[in-house]
């Protein structure tokens, strides 16, 4: 049977070679010939290696290749076809969300939005609030050494949009209703605040490298009749029973937000809620 099939095989090889040469002479690239014949690149190359493409076809192939590389690079930078909800009017939940990204998070115009915190309660809050803007779940990471959780919303367009909204919030919050100011301050003190309670000190403290934000926080507290002091270079503090009571009523620390009782310098040696410490501090006043 072998000799009988030999002419057919030779004919098939001859036909394939002729087809490759014909397509190459018409200006087809190796990839295009592969698609037309369904044969592998190595088999095709053997028949057309001495037939160069025209200068015009070479230029066109380079352009196609360049376009493909640019598209791939954009994808690597985090381009996404995942849409998100743009919003015009500010609501208290949206103020709280964007403020959290400002204080204990990161808004990156080339990557997206990120939030870091040791508190599971705050991580869950930000994730829940984000559902109003972005319907896709975040990537998650936990630092096993520090215990800090990180949620990441990778989307370049979302990052650019939220960056603009964060600038807008900082510019407009002083003129917003008290309901909005309370949420902004809640995010600040949950993220950046702590409760100092010793025999000599009863202070609510907040920290921020950007001094302009500290002055903004002081202004918003004043609007709620809460007096505060800015201690250079990066601290704001609230003291006195009346001010602590007013803070507790108007803002307070959120439920589930705790001190880190595992720190070597921890006075309490347990992870108490900050709102519980505030309550104890207020009750400790004699008058």
Buried (B, 14 or more C-beta within 10 A) or exposed (E): EEEEEEEEEEEEEEEBBEBBBEBBEEEBBBEBBBEEBEBEEEBBEEBBEEEEBEEEBEEBBEEEEEEEEEEEEEEEEBEBEEEBEEEEEBEBBBBBBBBBBBBBBBBBBEBBBBBBBBBEBBBBBBBEBBEBBBEBEBEEEEEEEEEBBBBBBBBBBBBBBBBEBBEEBBEEBEEBEEEBBBBBBBBBBBBBBBBBBEEEEBBBBBBBEEEEBBEBBBEBBEBBEBEBEBEEEBBBBBBEBEBBBBBBEBBBBBEBBBBBEEEEEEEBEEBBBBBBBBBBBBEEEEE
